Amino acid sequence: MYFQDAHWSDLIASNDKDKGQPIEGLPESERKRREAVWELFTSECVFLVDHLMVLKHCFMENLKKVQVEGHLMFAEPQDLFGNLDELKLTRDGEVYHDYCLNYPKAVTYLDQLRKNDDFCQFEKVGWCEQDPRCHRLQITDLLVSPMQHCTKVPLLLNNIRRYTSDNDECNQLTESLEKLETSLKNLEAKMRWLKNFERVQEIQQQIIWQPITELEPRAFIPEFLKSSLNKQPCERLLASPKRQLLHEGSVTLLEISKTVDMYMFLFDDILLLTRIKKPPRKQKQSVVDPSVGTSIPSAQTEGAVFVVYRQPMALDRLTVHDIRPPDATANGLRNAFVLVQISRFQQIIGVCTLQAPSENAK
């Protein structure tokens, strides 16, 4: 494209030329301001032409074409490309939010598609990456581009403001920056909420609540009640949109004659201690979610099944007693702490001594 080989003076200095003002005579701050404006302009052009349009025409449209001919019918363009068409038509932050929220699912879906040889052939050889418009970019590079662009634009605008002396222009730039920064903060909050909600839903699918016959094996239950009491009413307890998962990880429960490996889920209102009934499938090291920059906990527990130990502990009915280093050393309780559960009648109803795998984990 023309702009890629052009200089800012070829386009945005025409007014100075008409006035007979040489470019060489521009103040240094004005020159830098124009360079910053040009950088924003070229960034927008590259994003639209070399990223969005390439993703659309080299990948999404080609996928739809081969599907018209009856190939790759298992692939769902909407799941992979999200609302790509809307991105080309608007700068509305909500539209970008929708795309970014779908991005983690799109990457996971792409990994699933790549397990199919026909899709790999389509992606790398037959249609897509061989297209000269791709400039050796892969689909993963293009899918993440809108997210990278969202974070880049405020930096470019701030650079323009830095060299802008006109008060009105400076105020307009400040207003635009504030809107973009607010939009990014809202997006980050949405992504954290979505990540948390999806993880809590996963945990709910992995949790087994023991029936009352196992919790209270000595209790006499009339035969006509056994079937109705066999299923716990709390099986759908966890997946509340407002519940936050604060921490999860392995701990060791210390009992009088033995130790028991446990897995703990700490939410913002309850704590769950669970026994691992089915070990998780072997995983590589915990990956990092580029959208929020944190490790994905589900990668460590995928495929596992957890049985709730006793009952959930309400945090407002729980006290934590740290075991100080001298006591820990004397009693062989490294990285240990004690949970004391209290009823609403101020009766101590449970005590658990737990050992974390490390001081940091504790």
Residue frames relative to the residue before (quaternion, step in Angstrom):
aa qw qx qy qz dx dy dz
M 1.0000 0.0000 0.0000 0.0000 0.00 0.00 0.00
Y 0.6559 -0.5540 0.3554 0.3694 3.53 -1.21 0.61
F 0.6816 0.5270 -0.3124 0.4001 3.59 0.81 -0.96
Q 0.6032 0.5942 -0.3616 0.3904 3.57 1.15 -0.59
D 0.7427 0.3601 -0.2020 0.5272 3.58 1.16 -0.61
A 0.5759 0.6129 -0.3679 0.3967 3.57 1.29 -0.05
H 0.3449 -0.6875 0.5945 0.2342 3.51 -1.38 0.22
W 0.6395 -0.5565 0.3483 0.3999 3.56 -1.08 0.62
S 0.6280 0.5611 -0.3411 0.4176 3.58 1.07 -0.65
D 0.5880 0.5884 -0.3739 0.4102 3.61 1.20 -0.41
L 0.7837 0.3183 -0.1592 0.5091 3.57 1.12 -0.58
I 0.8234 0.2949 -0.1435 0.4631 3.58 0.60 -1.06
A 0.6287 0.5012 -0.3634 0.4707 3.60 1.24 0.32
S 0.3591 0.7648 -0.4754 0.2452 3.60 1.26 0.17
N 0.6280 0.5444 -0.3372 0.4421 3.58 1.04 -0.74
D 0.6417 0.5129 -0.3187 0.4729 3.57 1.06 -0.75
K 0.6351 0.5280 -0.3314 0.4561 3.56 1.02 -0.77
D 0.6354 0.5296 -0.3299 0.4549 3.58 1.02 -0.82
K 0.7032 0.4489 -0.2579 0.4873 3.59 1.07 -0.70
G 0.4965 -0.6790 0.4154 0.3463 3.53 1.29 -0.06
Q 0.4860 0.6519 -0.4394 0.3818 3.58 1.24 0.39
P 0.3530 -0.7515 0.5099 0.2250 3.61 -0.55 1.09
I 0.5652 -0.6137 0.4397 0.3325 3.53 -1.12 0.75
E 0.6173 0.5762 -0.3444 0.4102 3.54 1.07 -0.75
G 0.6848 0.5054 -0.2849 0.4408 3.58 1.17 -0.51
L 0.4390 0.7021 -0.4583 0.3229 3.59 1.25 0.04
P 0.5302 -0.6031 0.4789 0.3546 3.60 -1.07 0.64
E 0.6297 -0.5670 0.3799 0.3710 3.57 -1.13 0.62
S 0.6545 0.5143 -0.3195 0.4528 3.60 0.97 -0.83
E 0.6554 0.5009 -0.3141 0.4700 3.61 1.02 -0.76
R 0.6189 0.5370 -0.3393 0.4620 3.55 1.04 -0.75
K 0.6808 0.4783 -0.2907 0.4725 3.56 0.92 -0.91
R 0.6122 0.5449 -0.3557 0.4492 3.59 1.05 -0.68
R 0.6794 0.4823 -0.2917 0.4699 3.56 0.93 -0.88
E 0.6130 0.5283 -0.3476 0.4736 3.56 1.07 -0.65
A 0.6499 0.5098 -0.3130 0.4687 3.59 1.03 -0.77
V 0.6295 0.5155 -0.3273 0.4805 3.59 1.04 -0.78
W 0.6555 0.5149 -0.3071 0.4593 3.57 0.96 -0.86
E 0.6326 0.5299 -0.3309 0.4578 3.57 1.02 -0.77
L 0.6391 0.5052 -0.3237 0.4812 3.60 1.02 -0.75
F 0.6516 0.5257 -0.3139 0.4479 3.58 0.94 -0.89
T 0.6970 0.4624 -0.2823 0.4697 3.58 0.81 -0.99
S 0.6090 0.5524 -0.3501 0.4489 3.59 1.09 -0.69
E 0.6512 0.5053 -0.3083 0.4750 3.57 0.98 -0.85
C 0.6627 0.5115 -0.3078 0.4521 3.59 0.96 -0.86
V 0.6498 0.5071 -0.3141 0.4711 3.57 0.95 -0.89
F 0.6514 0.5247 -0.3161 0.4477 3.56 0.93 -0.89
L 0.7078 0.4575 -0.2690 0.4662 3.58 0.88 -0.94
V 0.7765 0.3902 -0.1973 0.4536 3.57 0.69 -1.13
D 0.7881 0.3596 -0.1802 0.4660 3.58 0.75 -1.05
H 0.7433 0.3657 -0.2262 0.5125 3.59 1.19 -0.31
L 0.7551 0.3810 -0.2380 0.4775 3.61 0.45 -1.16
M 0.7055 0.4611 -0.2814 0.4588 3.60 0.78 -0.98
V 0.6323 0.5142 -0.3349 0.4730 3.59 1.04 -0.70
L 0.6411 0.5174 -0.3243 0.4649 3.58 0.94 -0.86
K 0.6736 0.4968 -0.2929 0.4622 3.56 0.99 -0.83
H 0.8007 0.3598 -0.1797 0.4439 3.57 0.60 -1.17
C 0.7208 0.4345 -0.2607 0.4730 3.61 1.03 -0.65
F 0.7769 0.3074 -0.1613 0.5253 3.57 1.14 -0.56
M 0.7594 0.3951 -0.2455 0.4549 3.59 0.47 -1.14
E 0.6997 0.4569 -0.2857 0.4690 3.61 0.80 -0.95
N 0.6371 0.5177 -0.3367 0.4613 3.59 1.02 -0.71
L 0.6209 0.5302 -0.3452 0.4628 3.58 1.05 -0.71
K 0.6599 0.4980 -0.3071 0.4713 3.58 0.96 -0.84
K 0.6241 0.5477 -0.3408 0.4409 3.61 1.06 -0.73
V 0.7005 0.4488 -0.2906 0.4727 3.60 0.82 -0.92
Q 0.6145 0.5391 -0.3531 0.4551 3.59 1.15 -0.52
V 0.5794 0.5575 -0.3703 0.4652 3.60 1.14 -0.56
E 0.7032 0.4378 -0.2490 0.5018 3.57 1.12 -0.70
G 0.6180 -0.6082 0.3210 0.3809 3.57 1.28 0.20
H 0.5822 0.5749 -0.3793 0.4320 3.60 1.22 0.31
L 0.8447 0.1650 -0.1332 0.4914 3.57 -1.27 0.53
M 0.1845 0.8278 -0.5093 0.1460 3.56 1.02 0.80
F 0.5892 0.5885 -0.3662 0.4151 3.58 1.22 -0.34
A 0.6249 0.5549 -0.3394 0.4317 3.60 1.19 -0.44
E 0.2154 -0.7692 0.5925 0.1038 3.56 -1.01 0.91
P 0.3693 -0.7596 0.4875 0.2215 3.64 -0.31 1.18
Q 0.6365 0.5482 -0.3383 0.4242 3.59 0.98 -0.80
D 0.6649 0.5050 -0.3058 0.4576 3.59 1.00 -0.80
L 0.7088 0.4643 -0.2539 0.4664 3.57 1.09 -0.72
F 0.8098 0.2881 -0.1220 0.4964 3.58 0.87 -0.96
G 0.3527 -0.7683 0.4819 0.2306 3.61 1.22 -0.08
N 0.7486 -0.3509 0.2885 0.4829 3.58 -0.99 -0.86
L 0.0392 0.8520 -0.5191 0.0560 3.58 0.96 0.92
D 0.6471 0.5380 -0.3330 0.4254 3.60 0.91 -0.87
E 0.6536 0.5203 -0.3222 0.4453 3.60 1.01 -0.70
L 0.5983 0.5903 -0.3679 0.3978 3.60 1.06 -0.65
K 0.6677 0.5220 -0.3063 0.4334 3.57 1.06 -0.71
L 0.7303 0.4677 -0.2213 0.4461 3.55 1.19 -0.52
T 0.8139 0.1900 -0.0695 0.5447 3.61 1.15 -0.35
R 0.3197 -0.7051 0.5916 0.2250 3.53 -1.33 0.34
D 0.3131 0.7727 -0.4941 0.2465 3.57 1.29 0.30
G 0.4791 -0.7067 0.4458 0.2689 3.54 -0.73 1.09
E 0.6208 0.5619 -0.3487 0.4210 3.59 1.02 -0.74
V 0.6160 0.5405 -0.3424 0.4596 3.59 1.09 -0.71
Y 0.6640 0.4775 -0.2985 0.4920 3.58 0.99 -0.83
H 0.5930 0.5600 -0.3626 0.4509 3.58 1.08 -0.66
D 0.6524 0.5201 -0.3179 0.4504 3.59 0.90 -0.92
Y 0.6569 0.5039 -0.3162 0.4632 3.58 0.94 -0.87
C 0.6915 0.4921 -0.2861 0.4448 3.58 0.82 -1.01
L 0.6401 0.5192 -0.3285 0.4614 3.59 1.05 -0.72
N 0.6784 0.4707 -0.2892 0.4843 3.58 1.13 -0.61
Y 0.5011 0.7125 -0.4081 0.2734 3.61 1.17 -0.52
P 0.6645 0.4887 -0.3482 0.4453 3.69 0.75 -0.82
K 0.6478 0.5026 -0.3209 0.4741 3.60 1.00 -0.77
A 0.6334 0.5420 -0.3319 0.4414 3.58 1.03 -0.80
V 0.6551 0.5035 -0.3132 0.4681 3.60 0.97 -0.83
T 0.6430 0.5061 -0.3180 0.4788 3.59 1.00 -0.80
Y 0.6560 0.5114 -0.3050 0.4638 3.57 0.98 -0.88
L 0.6257 0.5335 -0.3357 0.4595 3.59 1.05 -0.75
D 0.6282 0.5291 -0.3341 0.4625 3.59 0.99 -0.78
Q 0.6454 0.5072 -0.3198 0.4732 3.58 1.03 -0.75
L 0.6556 0.5164 -0.3119 0.4542 3.59 0.96 -0.86
R 0.6680 0.5272 -0.3048 0.4277 3.57 1.01 -0.78
K 0.5371 0.5934 -0.4130 0.4346 3.57 1.25 -0.05
N 0.6411 0.4905 -0.3119 0.5011 3.57 1.31 -0.25
D 0.4636 -0.7136 0.4533 0.2652 3.59 -0.68 1.10
D 0.6322 0.5434 -0.3439 0.4321 3.60 0.99 -0.74
F 0.6580 0.4936 -0.3180 0.4714 3.57 0.98 -0.79
C 0.6313 0.5261 -0.3359 0.4602 3.60 1.00 -0.77
Q 0.6328 0.5211 -0.3225 0.4733 3.55 1.04 -0.78
F 0.6486 0.5147 -0.3008 0.4731 3.56 0.99 -0.87
E 0.6969 0.4991 -0.2809 0.4317 3.58 0.88 -0.95
K 0.8217 0.3187 -0.1331 0.4534 3.57 0.71 -1.06
V 0.8070 0.3022 -0.1352 0.4891 3.59 0.95 -0.78
G 0.7743 0.4482 -0.2342 0.3805 3.52 0.55 -1.18
W 0.8618 0.1201 -0.0004 0.4928 3.57 0.71 -1.06
C 0.8193 0.4173 -0.1675 0.3557 3.51 0.52 -1.23
E 0.8249 0.3049 -0.1795 0.4409 3.55 0.10 -1.26
Q 0.5950 0.5570 -0.3680 0.4475 3.59 1.22 -0.23
D 0.5068 0.6423 -0.4214 0.3911 3.59 1.26 -0.26
P 0.4709 -0.7033 0.4472 0.2892 3.64 -0.70 1.00
R 0.5807 0.5936 -0.3825 0.4052 3.60 1.12 -0.45
C 0.5901 0.5944 -0.3666 0.4051 3.61 1.18 -0.42
H 0.1862 -0.8095 0.5340 0.1577 3.60 1.16 -0.52
R 0.6832 -0.5214 0.2521 0.4448 3.54 1.01 1.01
L 0.4549 0.6588 -0.4727 0.3682 3.60 1.19 0.26
Q 0.3202 -0.7339 0.5675 0.1918 3.56 -1.03 0.79
I 0.6880 -0.4872 0.3324 0.4229 3.56 -1.26 0.29
T 0.6180 0.5454 -0.3539 0.4420 3.60 1.07 -0.65
D 0.6242 0.5321 -0.3361 0.4628 3.60 1.07 -0.70
L 0.7064 0.4682 -0.2614 0.4620 3.56 0.99 -0.84
L 0.6287 0.5481 -0.3458 0.4299 3.59 1.01 -0.71
V 0.7121 0.4481 -0.2614 0.4731 3.59 0.99 -0.78
S 0.4623 0.7331 -0.4186 0.2714 3.58 1.23 -0.37
P 0.6619 0.4973 -0.3465 0.4410 3.71 0.79 -0.78
M 0.6412 0.5156 -0.3330 0.4606 3.60 1.02 -0.70
Q 0.6566 0.4974 -0.3095 0.4751 3.57 0.98 -0.83
H 0.6480 0.5294 -0.3216 0.4432 3.57 1.01 -0.81
C 0.6057 0.5720 -0.3517 0.4269 3.60 1.04 -0.75
T 0.7259 0.4233 -0.2421 0.4850 3.57 0.97 -0.81
K 0.6359 0.5539 -0.3263 0.4271 3.59 1.18 -0.48
V 0.6202 0.5961 -0.3486 0.3721 3.60 0.95 -0.86
P 0.6579 0.4975 -0.3475 0.4460 3.68 0.81 -0.77
L 0.6261 0.5357 -0.3420 0.4517 3.60 1.05 -0.68
L 0.6633 0.4988 -0.2988 0.4712 3.57 1.01 -0.84
L 0.6501 0.5054 -0.3158 0.4714 3.60 0.97 -0.81
N 0.6418 0.5242 -0.3231 0.4570 3.56 0.99 -0.79
N 0.6301 0.5297 -0.3262 0.4646 3.57 1.09 -0.71
I 0.6251 0.5166 -0.3322 0.4817 3.59 1.08 -0.70
R 0.6588 0.5175 -0.3092 0.4501 3.57 0.89 -0.91
R 0.5962 0.6005 -0.3508 0.4011 3.54 1.05 -0.75
Y 0.7808 0.3044 -0.1534 0.5236 3.58 1.03 -0.78
T 0.5309 0.6154 -0.4125 0.4114 3.59 1.24 0.33
S 0.2177 -0.8069 0.5419 0.0891 3.55 -0.73 1.13
D 0.5886 0.5803 -0.3746 0.4201 3.60 1.13 -0.56
N 0.4665 -0.7203 0.4404 0.2637 3.59 -0.68 1.11
D 0.6553 0.5145 -0.3231 0.4489 3.60 0.92 -0.86
E 0.6677 0.4860 -0.2994 0.4778 3.58 0.92 -0.90
C 0.6411 0.5315 -0.3195 0.4521 3.54 1.01 -0.83
N 0.6509 0.5072 -0.3109 0.4716 3.60 1.00 -0.80
Q 0.6397 0.5190 -0.3245 0.4648 3.58 1.02 -0.78
L 0.6506 0.5061 -0.3101 0.4738 3.57 1.00 -0.82
T 0.6356 0.5275 -0.3226 0.4623 3.57 1.01 -0.83
E 0.6520 0.5140 -0.3120 0.4619 3.57 0.97 -0.88
S 0.6572 0.5031 -0.3081 0.4691 3.59 0.97 -0.85
L 0.6464 0.5250 -0.3155 0.4551 3.56 1.00 -0.85
E 0.6521 0.5177 -0.3173 0.4539 3.56 0.93 -0.86
K 0.6442 0.5131 -0.3217 0.4672 3.58 1.00 -0.79
L 0.6680 0.4955 -0.3043 0.4643 3.58 0.94 -0.88
E 0.6699 0.4987 -0.3061 0.4570 3.59 0.91 -0.86
T 0.6290 0.5141 -0.3312 0.4800 3.58 1.07 -0.72
S 0.6392 0.5279 -0.3188 0.4595 3.56 1.02 -0.85
L 0.6610 0.5039 -0.3065 0.4640 3.60 0.97 -0.85
K 0.6361 0.5167 -0.3294 0.4689 3.59 1.02 -0.77
N 0.6441 0.5111 -0.3162 0.4732 3.58 1.01 -0.81
L 0.6372 0.5231 -0.3227 0.4650 3.57 1.02 -0.80
E 0.6521 0.5102 -0.3193 0.4610 3.59 0.91 -0.87
A 0.6467 0.5120 -0.3205 0.4657 3.58 1.00 -0.82
K 0.6468 0.5160 -0.3171 0.4635 3.60 0.99 -0.83
M 0.6756 0.4944 -0.3022 0.4558 3.58 0.94 -0.88
R 0.6273 0.5135 -0.3395 0.4771 3.58 1.05 -0.70
W 0.6523 0.5105 -0.3175 0.4616 3.58 0.95 -0.88
L 0.6734 0.4970 -0.3038 0.4552 3.60 0.87 -0.95
K 0.6470 0.5185 -0.3194 0.4589 3.57 0.92 -0.89
N 0.6653 0.4979 -0.2957 0.4711 3.57 0.95 -0.91
F 0.6787 0.5015 -0.3037 0.4423 3.61 0.85 -0.97
E 0.6531 0.5037 -0.3164 0.4686 3.59 0.97 -0.83
R 0.6529 0.5066 -0.3211 0.4625 3.59 0.99 -0.78
V 0.6439 0.5103 -0.3265 0.4673 3.59 0.97 -0.82
Q 0.6287 0.5213 -0.3352 0.4698 3.60 1.03 -0.72
E 0.6279 0.5266 -0.3298 0.4687 3.59 1.02 -0.81
I 0.6526 0.5152 -0.3164 0.4567 3.56 0.91 -0.92
Q 0.6374 0.5395 -0.3347 0.4366 3.57 0.94 -0.85
Q 0.6594 0.4980 -0.3075 0.4718 3.58 1.06 -0.73
Q 0.7012 0.4735 -0.2629 0.4636 3.59 1.16 -0.59
I 0.6238 0.5788 -0.3237 0.4137 3.57 1.26 -0.40
I 0.1301 -0.7471 0.6470 0.0800 3.55 -1.15 0.79
W 0.2142 -0.7656 0.5970 0.1076 3.57 -0.83 1.05
Q 0.4112 -0.7318 0.4863 0.2427 3.56 -0.65 1.09
P 0.4621 -0.6637 0.5019 0.3066 3.61 -0.98 0.74
I 0.6693 -0.5258 0.3462 0.3947 3.55 -1.20 0.46
T 0.5984 0.5786 -0.3657 0.4164 3.59 1.13 -0.56
E 0.6858 0.4319 -0.2824 0.5133 3.59 1.19 -0.46
L 0.6376 0.5176 -0.3292 0.4661 3.57 1.09 -0.64
E 0.7880 0.1255 -0.0399 0.6014 3.58 1.04 -0.85
P 0.0848 -0.8576 0.5050 0.0481 3.61 0.49 1.17
R 0.6864 0.4823 -0.2944 0.4579 3.61 1.14 -0.48
A 0.5275 0.6435 -0.4140 0.3690 3.58 1.21 -0.21
F 0.3490 -0.7128 0.5679 0.2181 3.56 -1.04 0.83
I 0.0442 -0.7865 0.6158 -0.0157 3.55 -0.77 1.11
P 0.4560 -0.6801 0.4949 0.2909 3.63 -0.67 1.01
E 0.6209 -0.5996 0.3653 0.3486 3.53 -1.03 0.84
F 0.6822 0.5118 -0.3067 0.4226 3.59 0.92 -0.85
L 0.6832 0.4734 -0.2902 0.4743 3.60 1.26 -0.30
K 0.5049 0.7024 -0.4125 0.2854 3.57 1.17 -0.48
S 0.6804 0.4966 -0.3074 0.4427 3.60 0.85 -0.88
S 0.6948 0.4722 -0.2800 0.4647 3.59 0.95 -0.81
L 0.7181 0.4207 -0.2496 0.4950 3.58 1.15 -0.57
N 0.4849 0.6974 -0.4203 0.3192 3.56 1.26 -0.13
K 0.7363 0.3538 -0.2039 0.5396 3.58 1.15 -0.60
Q 0.4013 -0.7351 0.4974 0.2263 3.55 -0.83 1.01
P 0.4564 -0.6968 0.4792 0.2766 3.64 -0.85 0.88
C 0.6570 0.5475 -0.3069 0.4177 3.60 1.20 -0.45
E 0.3493 0.7768 -0.4790 0.2124 3.63 1.20 0.15
R 0.7313 0.3553 -0.2218 0.5383 3.60 1.17 -0.50
L 0.2969 0.8142 -0.4612 0.1903 3.55 1.25 0.38
L 0.7248 0.5285 -0.2729 0.3476 3.55 0.76 -1.06
A 0.7397 0.4816 -0.2546 0.3952 3.58 0.74 -1.08
S 0.2147 0.7411 -0.5935 0.2289 3.53 0.45 1.26
P 0.5296 -0.6544 0.4280 0.3287 3.64 -0.87 0.87
K 0.7043 0.4690 -0.2661 0.4618 3.59 1.14 -0.54
R 0.5725 0.6127 -0.3898 0.3806 3.61 1.18 -0.30
Q 0.1905 -0.7897 0.5781 0.0763 3.57 -0.89 0.99
L 0.2982 -0.7170 0.6028 0.1834 3.55 -1.00 0.90
L 0.2172 -0.8174 0.5262 0.0890 3.58 -0.51 1.21
H 0.7974 -0.1036 0.1163 0.5830 3.58 0.99 -0.81
E 0.0302 0.7639 -0.6443 -0.0212 3.53 -1.26 0.49
G 0.2911 0.7619 -0.5439 0.1976 3.54 -1.10 0.65
S 0.6323 -0.5544 0.4023 0.3620 3.52 -1.35 0.23
V 0.0169 0.7552 -0.6551 0.0148 3.54 -1.17 0.76
T 0.3402 -0.7099 0.5741 0.2253 3.55 -1.32 0.25
L 0.2744 -0.7491 0.5842 0.1494 3.56 -0.84 1.06
L 0.2289 -0.7822 0.5685 0.1124 3.56 -0.73 1.09
E 0.0478 -0.7763 0.6286 -0.0017 3.55 -0.77 1.13
I 0.7363 -0.4430 0.2657 0.4371 3.59 -1.25 0.25
S 0.8321 0.2206 -0.0841 0.5019 3.56 0.81 -0.98
K 0.8031 0.1524 -0.0744 0.5711 3.60 1.23 -0.11
T 0.3315 -0.6837 0.5980 0.2550 3.50 -1.40 0.05
V 0.1806 -0.7825 0.5915 0.0720 3.55 -1.11 0.75
D 0.3855 -0.7044 0.5490 0.2320 3.57 -0.88 0.97
M 0.0302 -0.8045 0.5922 -0.0346 3.56 -0.78 1.07
Y 0.2214 -0.7244 0.6263 0.1843 3.52 -1.36 0.20
M 0.2044 -0.8220 0.5280 0.0606 3.54 -0.69 1.15
F 0.1126 -0.7468 0.6520 0.0675 3.54 -1.15 0.81
L 0.0961 -0.7972 0.5957 0.0205 3.57 -0.59 1.17
F 0.0940 -0.7840 0.6133 0.0168 3.56 -0.61 1.21
D 0.6614 -0.5243 0.3535 0.4033 3.56 -1.26 0.09
D 0.7715 0.2988 -0.1930 0.5275 3.61 1.22 -0.12
I 0.8000 0.1439 -0.0755 0.5776 3.60 1.15 -0.50
L 0.2470 -0.7235 0.6198 0.1771 3.52 -1.35 0.33
L 0.1387 -0.7873 0.5981 0.0567 3.56 -0.90 0.98
L 0.1259 -0.7351 0.6607 0.0850 3.54 -0.96 0.95
T 0.0285 -0.8194 0.5715 -0.0333 3.56 -0.78 1.01
R 0.3466 -0.6713 0.6058 0.2493 3.50 -1.32 0.45
I 0.4098 -0.6970 0.5294 0.2570 3.55 -1.03 0.79
K 0.2056 -0.8000 0.5559 0.0932 3.55 -0.44 1.25
K 0.7773 0.1170 -0.0444 0.6166 3.56 1.04 -0.88
P 0.3968 -0.7368 0.4836 0.2567 3.63 -0.49 1.11
P 0.5446 -0.6143 0.4494 0.3524 3.60 -1.10 0.58
R 0.5685 -0.5639 0.4641 0.3787 3.52 -1.24 0.47
K 0.5766 -0.5986 0.4205 0.3638 3.55 -1.10 0.70
Q 0.1062 -0.8028 0.5867 0.0061 3.52 -0.88 1.05
K 0.5191 -0.5594 0.5271 0.3738 3.49 -1.33 0.29
Q 0.7183 -0.4016 0.3051 0.4793 3.57 -1.26 0.02
S 0.6398 -0.5548 0.3769 0.3751 3.52 -1.13 0.71
V 0.3299 -0.7562 0.5368 0.1763 3.54 -0.78 1.09
V 0.4029 -0.7019 0.5353 0.2419 3.53 -1.31 0.28
D 0.3740 -0.7100 0.5589 0.2089 3.53 -0.92 0.97
P 0.3510 -0.7768 0.4735 0.2218 3.63 -0.40 1.16
S 0.5986 0.5945 -0.3696 0.3896 3.58 1.14 -0.45
V 0.8142 0.1747 -0.0966 0.5451 3.58 1.06 -0.62
G 0.4563 -0.7400 0.4133 0.2709 3.54 1.27 -0.07
T 0.6231 0.5157 -0.3633 0.4624 3.60 1.12 0.45
S 0.5913 -0.5805 0.4209 0.3691 3.55 -1.21 0.48
I 0.4221 -0.7020 0.5222 0.2373 3.53 -1.15 0.68
P 0.3225 -0.7975 0.4692 0.1997 3.63 -0.21 1.19
S 0.6088 0.5861 -0.3695 0.3864 3.61 1.03 -0.69
A 0.5575 0.6096 -0.3962 0.4008 3.61 1.17 -0.45
Q 0.6712 0.4978 -0.2967 0.4622 3.61 1.14 -0.57
T 0.7879 0.3176 -0.1429 0.5079 3.62 1.12 -0.53
E 0.3434 0.7650 -0.4939 0.2301 3.59 1.22 0.18
G 0.8124 0.2349 -0.2001 0.4947 3.56 -0.88 0.99
A 0.5557 0.6124 -0.3976 0.3977 3.61 1.24 -0.09
V 0.2061 -0.7309 0.6341 0.1455 3.54 -1.34 0.38
F 0.1304 -0.8138 0.5660 0.0202 3.56 -0.83 1.05
V 0.2203 -0.7618 0.5990 0.1109 3.56 -0.93 0.98
V 0.4404 -0.7115 0.4826 0.2588 3.57 -0.71 1.10
Y 0.3213 -0.7418 0.5639 0.1690 3.55 -0.89 1.04
R 0.8290 -0.0385 -0.0464 0.5560 3.57 -0.62 1.21
Q 0.6735 -0.4552 0.3617 0.4564 3.60 -0.41 -1.18
P 0.6400 -0.5117 0.3811 0.4282 3.61 -1.20 0.33
M 0.2896 -0.7396 0.5817 0.1750 3.55 -1.14 0.65
A 0.3296 -0.7372 0.5566 0.1954 3.57 -0.65 1.11
L 0.4867 -0.7001 0.4367 0.2870 3.58 -0.78 1.00
D 0.6695 0.4834 -0.3179 0.4658 3.59 1.08 -0.58
R 0.6928 0.3796 -0.2772 0.5468 3.59 1.32 0.08
L 0.6215 0.5372 -0.3118 0.4775 3.55 1.24 0.49
T 0.0840 -0.7631 0.6375 0.0653 3.56 -1.05 0.81
V 0.2510 -0.7651 0.5812 0.1179 3.53 -1.11 0.80
H 0.1144 -0.7869 0.6055 0.0334 3.56 -0.84 1.04
D 0.2789 -0.7635 0.5627 0.1504 3.54 -0.59 1.15
I 0.3183 -0.7183 0.5836 0.2051 3.56 -1.10 0.72
R 0.3687 -0.7690 0.4810 0.2033 3.56 -0.42 1.23
P 0.6803 -0.5316 0.3188 0.3911 3.60 -1.12 0.65
P 0.6612 0.4869 -0.3554 0.4466 3.70 0.81 -0.74
D 0.6723 0.4779 -0.2975 0.4807 3.59 0.96 -0.86
A 0.6337 0.5383 -0.3327 0.4449 3.56 1.03 -0.79
T 0.6665 0.4944 -0.2997 0.4706 3.58 0.96 -0.88
A 0.6756 0.5103 -0.2968 0.4417 3.59 0.92 -0.92
N 0.7806 0.3301 -0.1661 0.5041 3.58 1.04 -0.76
G 0.4767 -0.6918 0.4299 0.3308 3.57 1.24 0.13
L 0.4958 0.6596 -0.4118 0.3867 3.55 1.07 0.79
R 0.0257 0.8319 -0.5522 0.0490 3.57 0.66 1.06
N 0.8540 0.0865 -0.0995 0.5032 3.56 -1.07 0.88
A 0.4589 0.7046 -0.4283 0.3309 3.60 1.13 0.58
F 0.0050 -0.7601 0.6496 0.0136 3.52 -1.34 0.45
V 0.3369 -0.7510 0.5433 0.1652 3.56 -1.23 0.52
L 0.1985 -0.7533 0.6186 0.1029 3.54 -1.00 0.93
V 0.0881 -0.7804 0.6185 0.0251 3.57 -0.85 1.03
Q 0.1953 -0.7973 0.5671 0.0685 3.54 -0.66 1.20
I 0.1032 -0.8081 0.5799 -0.0029 3.56 -0.80 1.11
S 0.4067 -0.7103 0.5195 0.2454 3.57 -0.95 0.89
R 0.6515 -0.5128 0.3733 0.4163 3.58 -1.26 0.17
F 0.6355 0.4834 -0.3289 0.5043 3.58 1.30 -0.06
Q 0.5091 -0.6821 0.3850 0.3568 3.57 1.37 0.35
Q 0.4523 0.6458 -0.4745 0.3916 3.56 1.12 0.75
I 0.4039 -0.6824 0.5492 0.2635 3.58 -0.95 0.87
I 0.0604 -0.8389 0.5405 -0.0183 3.57 -0.53 1.20
G 0.8197 0.0497 -0.0390 0.5692 3.58 1.21 -0.02
V 0.0516 -0.7719 0.6333 0.0204 3.56 -1.14 0.74
C 0.0130 -0.7894 0.6134 -0.0227 3.57 -0.87 1.00
T 0.1555 -0.7544 0.6317 0.0881 3.56 -0.87 0.98
L 0.0586 -0.8239 0.5624 -0.0396 3.54 -0.57 1.24
Q 0.2101 -0.7571 0.6098 0.1037 3.50 -1.20 0.69
A 0.2830 -0.7641 0.5595 0.1515 3.56 -0.71 1.12
P 0.5996 -0.5937 0.3898 0.3688 3.62 -1.12 0.50
S 0.8004 0.0226 -0.0074 0.5990 3.61 1.19 -0.44
E 0.6520 -0.5051 0.3822 0.4168 3.56 -1.28 0.26
N 0.6353 0.5305 -0.3261 0.4567 3.59 1.01 -0.78
A 0.6496 0.5074 -0.3136 0.4715 3.58 0.98 -0.84
K 0.6197 0.5379 -0.3320 0.4651 3.57 1.05 -0.75
